[in-house]
Amino acid sequence: MGEFKVHRVRFFDYMPSGIRALAFNGDTERMAVARMDGSVEIFHCSDRFFQEKIIPGREQCGIEGLSWVGERLFSAGLNGGITEYDLTNQKVKYTIDAYKIPWYTFLILCFYHLNLDRQKSRIVSLSWHTSGSKIAAGMMDMIQIFNVETGHSIHRMLADRGVGTSRSKECVVWSVVYLSDGTIVSGDSVGMVKLWDDQTGTLIKSHNVTKCDVLALSVSQNEDSLVAGTSEGTVVQFQFVSMVLGKDDKEWVRTRTFKNHTHDIRAVAEITTAVVSGGMDAQLVVKPLLDKIEVRSAASALRKIHFPHRRLVFCARNSGLMLFQYPGHLELWRLGESEGKGIPGSSLFVKRNPEKLLHLKVKGEDHIRCSAVSPCGEWIVYSTASSLRLYRLHCDNNNVSITKISKLPKVLSSANQLCFSSDSSHLFSASTQSSVHIVSLSQSGCKFVGTLKPKSGSHQAIHLLAASEDGEWLASANSDHEVHIYNLQTRKAHCTVPVYSSAVTAMGIHPTTNCLFMMYADQQMCEYSIEQKQYTDWSRTVQRKGLHRLWMERDTPCLNVMFNPQNPSHVILHDTYMLCIIDQSLPLPDDKTQFYNQLTLKSLTEDQRKSHSHAFKVCKTFKDILCVELISDQSLVVVERPLEDVATQLPAPIKQKKFAT
Amino acid sequence: FALHFFLFVVGFLIWRVPSSVCTKIRLNTFKETDTMSELTQAQFESSDDELPEELAFDESKSAALKSVKDALDAAKREKNLLKEKRRKRQQLFQEQKKRKRLPQELLEEFDAEPQKVPSVDMENMSDFSLPVSYRVMRIKDESAAKSLQQRAMDFVQSRLYGSGTNRTTNAELLSLKKKRGASQGAAVEFANKKLGAYKKARITRSNKRFIRQQKLIPF
């Protein structure tokens, strides 16, 4: 089958950023997620929660709240400024400073000292009434209801401080939700979820949910379900039901508790069929509500999203160099060397350790959006929201020097995606309006060559680029599921792959057949022949036969497609928990075949193996995989980021007393 | 044999005396075997058939109290000794500091000189005008806005992670998980080489420091 030497890399210290706010757009079924580093991500809830868009953050940026107004997305920062996002081009549109907007203008949660109605008190959370005439504000030790027009306080409701030692500390009302029937729900630092009546300004009911703080609250669209997130990592659901069957008098009753987080939950949201929560452990957890789901499918399983759905690791195939993309800097490493041969599964003796060659800090405060390294290892490029920088690398044994290419063509101001051609002679930069700029690279610097524009279609930002080995073709995939293929000789659009309902997560062009292999978020795959402008026979067979159930049930997307020059029928894929080699010359498995059959095959004889093998060879040795690449000396590089290592560097969790410990 | 019987007697004494003095008594009594064995000698000489005579508790009580007092005296002496050592070290440091300072005269000279404030020549200010696209902003205002953000961040940080919050470490959380997990293993600091290495390094450093400190004390 195939024996590979594997470089197992664990020195990419990638740290995801904690989740601070969630906002669900019911019309478009998109979930916006704001992180502590100021980045905003858009997930498509009905496309396996694929991370469609990423707007990178910047240094010293804190987002406190996120809100959709129609199809527009806004966020509020700690300094009271409001930011609108350009979702087509995946960047910040503009920011309004706090002192320019009247205090009542926006529905966003923010922190600020405010002099409302001649009271100086810290407002910690806000919620509008659906009529738009009243606002409930969660403050220190109390909740106030304000009349929007007059600015006067209608009611002042005092929150209890709790018993024991917590009596000396003020009670912070971390979150409020104003329901359309006039009930106000509050979550505070004492661990209580309280229901208040806005007509009388009194407490209706109090629920003690936890010993620590209730940090987040969210109500469903039709206001029959409420979820609260706590500091301990539990999500508690309340439902508006009648206690006696048949009777009409409903009340809020605590129903379910979910314990899917280890650290503080800072944001919860309820979508139609699930509860989504996120917090300081940086995972986005989607817990389906089983009473809302009819069919047991992949959509009904608990989903935890740890890593971004974009590549952060790039490989210079011909020179054994790896580029790691961090938010604020890039690292270039040279892989180590081993000696001798071993039996499959054993560790080889390391002759030379991997070494860090370059640590390149980003200039300015913006975080890196995309980066790339050329296959020869001589060019490095990265782009932020505001600038693009290209560097020439000189590497002679132990001396590494880098020179910045200062005179860049004006079109290279910022890129959504970057890709080098296979011979490292050209750089492709995906820009606005779904177009791609081509620049040529040489000793003297870089020169603008041309722009590739699609014939028609959307202006959404491109998130994937793939160049062919022979330098003839370039494929681009954008957030509207459009895949355009361009002819690099004529610099014109060649064809467009039929639009599929799911987003493309990875694609690659075969070096000899020039077929574009694409992996989708719903785990489907297809192969499109560029020269013949149609799907290949193999692809049609896969569509007809269908893929194995276990393959379809995988819950992480494939992020890279590679080919093996020594074996043209192989396609190498990976997702977060497995590495797979698809042998297109072998038969496809049907639902009755044993899918994970590598171990079984080992125990069979040569002849038996031939009859039992199928096309999908899955290796589950590696976990928490960020990237798999095949480098020129026929060895695989697998970059793992063990979740345990990530967990040790997270902020401190709440101490929980467990039985028998 | 004598030793065995001896310890039996001591056992009774330990019952009646506070535990903090217990160990000291045991040690001291080994030294003061002369007084105690005199008591027990009498026991030995009597025959084995008879019941052992009752010990006079007053005698043994006074012996025990004496040893307690001796122990306390010894502790006091040690304390005073350390105090002396510390005082002498402090004196030594003061002298070293004095030697390092600049001569007194120079310091006085510096104090006497008035502070020179740089002055701006304001005469030609009327000719100066900003280009249209420029904006004047006080540094105070910008830093005030930033400090608002900083104050808000500090507030949240102190309420969630400050004093009074019941927080633990990630290592402990992971170790607990391992303890109750399907494949039970050692605590994370021992299993995870990176974490373990950090703690190990800390411990070796503090051990080295301790050893160095012990040697540093003069006398």
Interface residues (C-beta under 8 A of the other chain):
Chain A: G62 G77 L78 N79 G80 D97 A98 Y99 F111 Y112 H113 R122 T165 S166 K169 V172 S189 K211 C212 D213 S231 T262 D264 E644 D645 A647 T648 Q649 L650 P651 A652 P653 I654 K655 K658 A660 T661
Chain B: A145 K146 L148 Q149 A152 M153 F155 V156 R159 L160 Y161 G164 T165 N166 R167 T168 T169 N170 A171 E172 L173 L174 L176 K179 R180 V188 N192 K194 L195
